[in-house]
Structure formats: structure tokens, C-alpha cells
């Protein structure tokens, strides 16, 4: 442990670290952890460690959330490497933001995704932007983040940061929950997009341009529709664009309760269901109750994730090319998204069933 017994010395060191252009978050984290463990904050008359964090942040003209982030990164790094030695934080090559995103992924993503991401983060082989994108894909709907600060009721405590060197989650036995299925499938569709769309359309060459979209909302014939996943593909400048729509189903009940999916055929050239390959009863139900125009994509959620943190995508039944009546409204919806107009997300695009063709 750091040889610090006086709060004045600790504060002076933190102040010097934070005023430098390239402050070391590792040193700040180590000193703050020692202040908490030795309860040095009481030397200044502060009522709690949280109060001291606010005090030192104000003294250094920094936001308290910055110091909380450094502390959490240090604690979580020790947690991931299974060490209780504070000096071990010096070996961290990841940024505090990457470690913070990794902690969120552990709480929300399947174990294989977390384990692969942990390896990449600890080795410094992934950017903060990439970890943020993965965290956002597995973030629960309407989740509130605390930006590294303790949750309400945990002010001044360390329970929200985990126990140093003690695993609180058994990652070997952690299973993929229902809430994790859709994000896992979406990411797999994104990462493997070129491969499965090329096979579905039986193209011999990869697309020149493509872009995927999730949660596309429109109204059709008085019904509110929300497309789980879609992509627009331009194979070449000589060919018309192709629109792929994929609906994700995690269970038989999920499929039975969906009475709107057939309406998506009006908006795309290829339509598929994407389901876990382990759910044999769901595969059989979709195969027997849908016509041959509808494709079936299987995602093996029990397989080992690849270096891009996605699962394999297999085409179980190839979709047939459709002649959609209203595909132009998809382009209109996506155009409004680009413009950041409220109609694309907050207020659904209202359309009817008049014939519209892809130009």
C-alpha cells in the first residue's frame, strides 16, 4: 500500500496530478483508494468519503465524476485481474473509460462477449469508442448511468465498485438471458452483415455501400410498426438498392404474439427471421407457419464469439426476393433520421398502402 498517512500529503499529490496536462489516472486512483481505506478523509473533518471527493474535486477545479471514474477504474481493474495489491493498478494499460464500459458490459452482456472484451481491454487492443458501442448495444432499455458516481444510497461506500480481488459473478456458469438474446443477435447481424446479405441475395461480389439501422419506427394502415433490424445495400451503381428487414424472435411466444410481421414485406426486398439456433421448436414453428419467401437466420449463441465479439450467423432458409409496394417510405424515414427531424423517431412516419416503387 502507498506510504501515505497524512491527508494533506494525499491531497497535495492529487492536486499536482490533476493540474498537469497528462495526469495519471492510476496514481489518482491509488491515492484515493488509500484515503478511503485508511479513512484519512476524517483528518479534514469531512463527514464521509463522498464529501471528501467533492472537496478535493472543487479544490482542483475538476468535476467529482472525474475522480469517481478514476477510483472505479482502479477498483475494477483489480477486480478483473484478481488482485488486492493497489500497486497492481500501475500495470493497467486501458483507459478509465474503457474499464468503465467493460464493467457495464459484464452486468448486461453474455459471458462469452464479456470475457473476449475483457481480454481486449486489458491488453489495450480496443478503443474507447469501440467499447462504448458494445456497451450501448447491451444496455437495458431506459437504463440510467451514473457516470462513475456511486448510486443513490451508496454515497461514501464501495459496494457499488465491487470487492477487490473477489469475483461476485460466476462467469463460467452465467447463461444468456432473454434480455441478452436480442442485443447479441443484433451485433452478430451487424458484424456479419456483408456475408449473410451476400448469400441471401446470391451475389458474387460484396456491396459497394451498405448501412444498417435498428428500431426503425413507422405507421402502416393504422398499425404502429417497429422494425428490429434493417439494412440498405447498394451492390453497384448499375443495380437498384436492396432493403433487408430482419425480425428477431427469442421464443415461440414471442413469435405467436407478433401479428404485424407480415406487413414488413411491403417495405423490403428480403425478409428474414433471426433466432437462436438452439431453439429447435421455434425453428420448426417458423418454418411450418411461414411461406418460402421468408428467410430464417440462425445465430449460434452457444458458440465462441469471434474477435469482433459476435456469434456465427447461418442461413437456415434462404429468403426469396420480394417486390415491395412501399419501400420508398423506408428511404423517407431514414432520410429524416439523418436530418435529425423528430418525425423519424419521436413521431412515427404515417403511410398508407398506395403503390410506391423503388426508383
Secondary structure as UniProt FT lines:
FT   HELIX           7..19
FT   TURN            21..22
FT   HELIX           25..37
FT   TURN            38..39
FT   HELIX           40..44
FT   HELIX           49..59
FT   TURN            60..61
FT   HELIX           64..81
FT   HELIX           86..91
FT   HELIX           96..108
FT   HELIX           111..122
FT   TURN            123..124
FT   HELIX           128..138
FT   TURN            141..142
FT   TURN            147..148
FT   TURN            152..153
FT   TURN            155..156
FT   HELIX           159..161
FT   TURN            164..165
FT   TURN            171..173
FT   HELIX           178..191
FT   HELIX           193..200
FT   TURN            201..202
FT   STRAND          209..220
FT   TURN            221..222
FT   STRAND          223..234
FT   TURN            237..238
FT   STRAND          242..249
FT   HELIX           252..256
FT   HELIX           261..266
FT   STRAND          270..276
FT   TURN            277..278
FT   HELIX           280..289
FT   TURN            292..293
FT   STRAND          295..299
FT   TURN            301..302
FT   TURN            307..308
FT   STRAND          313..317
FT   HELIX           328..339
FT   HELIX           342..344
FT   TURN            345..346
FT   STRAND          349..351
//
